[in-house]
């Protein structure tokens, strides 16, 4: 049952991977959302644990205002997900 004090949590899903996280943060200005990236996690070349870490690193880059490719230079999980899903410089 919906109550007047309930709030809605936005859910971003369907084809998500870390590469979209900084833009999602830029557009929404919040991390208070669900970012569902099943394939972006499970298909990571270093395995699902690295996929989760790459997604965290992508959000960190967005929140800190650091270019994703620059941040990937010191974060191997993020670097590998960019190699897998697409270099954003193109």
Secondary structure, DSSP 8 states (H G I E B T S, - for coil): ---TT-----EE-SS--GGGHHHHHHHH--S-SEE--HHHHHT-TT-HHHHHHHHHHHHHHHHHT--HHHHHTT-HHHHHHHHHH--TT-
